[in-house]
Amino acid sequence: MHVCLSDQRIDDMRFWEKEVDDKLASLKQETDALDMYRNRLNAAIAAYEEPLRIAQLCLANRSPQRFLAHCCYRPYSVNKRCKNA
């Protein structure tokens, strides 16, 4: 009877060892997939850095011109309305 309990425990240990190994393999696959997605996202971010920089430069250069045009246009339109009244 003592041998049967020992064999049972050995079988239980083998079962749990296999369960842990299967879970570890599953987690390894999931980690590899997440690493792949992270690398793809980092590449996409890098691909957008230069266009973003150019767009920001364009906006920075365009904003003062629009502001000046707006400031110059507004008094002219107010003066024109006053003269027509």
C-alpha positions in Angstrom: 0.0 0.0 0.0 2.9 2.3 0.7 4.2 1.8 -2.8 0.9 2.8 -4.3 0.8 6.2 -2.5 4.4 6.8 -3.6 3.5 6.0 -7.2 0.5 8.3 -6.9 2.6 11.2 -5.7 5.1 10.7 -8.5 2.3 10.7 -11.0 0.9 13.9 -9.4 4.3 15.5 -9.5 4.7 14.6 -13.2 1.2 15.9 -14.0 1.9 19.3 -12.3 5.4 19.5 -13.9 3.8 19.1 -17.3 1.1 21.7 -16.4 3.7 24.2 -15.4 5.8 23.5 -18.5 2.7 23.9 -20.7 1.8 27.2 -19.0 5.4 28.4 -19.4 5.5 27.6 -23.1 2.2 29.4 -23.5 3.5 32.5 -21.7 6.7 32.4 -23.8 4.6 32.4 -27.0 2.5 35.3 -25.7 5.6 37.3 -24.7 7.1 36.7 -28.1 3.9 38.0 -29.8 3.8 41.1 -27.6 7.5 41.8 -28.4 6.7 41.6 -32.1 3.8 44.0 -31.7 6.0 46.4 -29.6 8.7 46.3 -32.3 6.1 47.1 -35.0 4.7 50.0 -33.0 8.2 51.4 -32.4 8.9 51.2 -36.1 5.6 53.0 -36.8 6.4 55.7 -34.3 9.8 56.1 -35.9 8.3 56.4 -39.3 6.0 59.3 -38.2 8.7 61.3 -36.4 10.1 63.0 -39.5 6.7 63.9 -41.0 5.5 65.1 -37.6 8.6 67.3 -37.3 8.0 68.8 -40.8 4.3 69.4 -40.0 5.3 71.2 -36.8 7.8 73.4 -38.6 5.2 74.3 -41.2 2.7 75.2 -38.5 5.2 77.2 -36.6 6.1 79.1 -39.8 2.5 79.6 -40.9 1.1 80.8 -37.6 2.8 84.2 -37.4 1.9 84.9 -41.0 -1.7 84.2 -40.4 -1.7 86.2 -37.2 -0.2 89.2 -39.0 -2.6 88.9 -41.9 -5.5 88.8 -39.5 -4.2 91.9 -37.6 -3.7 93.8 -40.8 -7.0 92.8 -42.4 -9.2 93.6 -39.4 -8.5 97.3 -39.1 -8.8 97.7 -42.8 -12.3 96.1 -42.8 -13.3 98.2 -39.8 -12.1 101.4 -41.5 -13.8 100.4 -44.7 -17.1 99.9 -42.9 -16.8 103.3 -41.1 -16.2 105.1 -44.4 -19.2 103.4 -46.0 -21.5 104.3 -43.1 
